[in-house]
């Protein structure tokens, strides 16, 4: 089946359709697309992972950068439905027309499938994305791959018709040497100014990656299914991170976004699949947090 992205006006008029083709899987794990005015021209662009077979909003196959020589008729999907071979791209599309503006190789490439945590192709295709002001002034797109073992985050800038890499954070490859951060990702990320320096940082599960692409902290508590990061303590400029954990006996934790120091934890064995942080009691200053434990208690 084809994977389609459609643009509509708020009046319901259809503007254009991007057909990502049969070499892109559809789903929350795979199809991360960012719509934002990345270059400050007053109009939003669309940035998304693409592949051979992708057609832009004008109906044309991708033709820029590495896609210029792509075999757009080739099917890379295997009999189990996984796509474990073939080129992978990152493309910027014009928000008004859906036309391709630039295409580059997706970073990181999948490489050896088993390096991501299994050998059949599930964990290699875990993608996340966000928009962040990592320089404190202009937006960058953050595109990521992996969270169970190897984790890679890349900051991209779209400026004056050029798509360039600002930085890459890679837990496994030199010269990065970020092994402490390996396997700390969640099913989602959050963008906050973790250390109150005016620049956005990336909360990646049990780890935080700083605005300059360096590791800020890692608790080592590993993967989780839920995450809430925001200002939770009145008059405190440092955000807090509330997270339930999937493995071990870590239960739920609340930590400082900058240092990773825990304010508290509730130790429980097993997979704590859900948790939430919200101002549930208007009469009490700050935020309350809830976690659901395997016993059914909250």
Secondary structure, DSSP 4 states (H G I P E B T S, - for coil): ---EEEEE-TTS-EEEEEE--TTS--STTT--EEEE-SSSSSS-EEEEEE-TT-B-TTSPBP-SGGGGG--TT---B-TTS-B-SS--EEEEEETTT--EEEEEE-SS---SGGGGT-SSSSGGG-EEEEEE-TTSSS-EEEEEE-SSS--EEEEEEEETTEEEEEEEEESSSTTT--GGGTT---SS-EEE-TTSSSS-EEEETTEEE-TTSSEEEE-S----S--EEE--STT--S-EEEEE-SSTT--EEEEETTT--EEEEE--SS---EEEEE---TTSSS-EEEEE-TTS--
